[in-house]
């Protein structure tokens, strides 16, 4: 009986552990891709042309990728208005200018000038040079063989009024009648500087290839028809006066019709412009006295040109 009981007993089998297999470690979590500072730059086109820029603090170091994007956007929009920059010191203003080339300063240094390459403009002669920007629509540096490539502006003391008006030259030329454009295609401007250069009035932008102009209605002594051709001749005194008045009227009408950007300065505004793509002028209110509109102090730098305007 005992043997039968043993035979009927339930056999309990202890399981044998399976051999351990090598395990593959889980891949590490992917590191978060750092945000490219250039992508943090928020660019909003202005209603007419140009663009506002936010998300970049010009007072702080800026990485090369962002600087390169700024260079591209300046040619694309022609003026970039960097907002909320507070006060950018003159030395930093000059440093930013070198992103675009070599600084070139040719103007009088006011006793209040904060940096030798920063031109200081004001409505108070004890604070800066007065009357600047009111001689006519102009591009800066038209008196040079290679006019300035860029101009950078910063209003360090903002008056209650005193706009700067920027006119897009590609659109300005495009708005001319066929007859008017044909006339100005023949013309070259003669600078008022002694032995100054003679530049084509209409020519292709050296970087973008877009149609642009070389003009300074306040620093010009004459026009030349068909410069360098067998038909070359100087415009008569009467023709010069008529052409100059016509251009001034055309620019004023272009602005009055809402096709130029009239910039109302706000605290912290810093403008970088493609100097060869826009002409500009200071509004009459920019000359109003400090007692009426408050102190106006504008800092401006210019970057050495690398191209001589040519057809």
Protein Blocks (a to p, Z undefined) as FASTA:
>chain_A
ZZmmmmmpccdddddddddddddddddddddddddfklmpccdddfkggcddehiafkbc
cdfklmmmmmmmmmmnopacdehkljadfklmmmmmmmnoccddfbdcdfklcbfklccd
dfbfklocehihiloccdehklpmbdcfbdcdddfbdcfbhcdddddfklmmmmpcfklm
mmmmmpccddfbehiacddfbdcdfklopacddddfklccbdcehehiakbccddfklmm
mmmmmmmmmmmmmmmnopaccddddehiacdddfklcccdddfklmpcfklnopaddddd
ddddfbdcdZZ
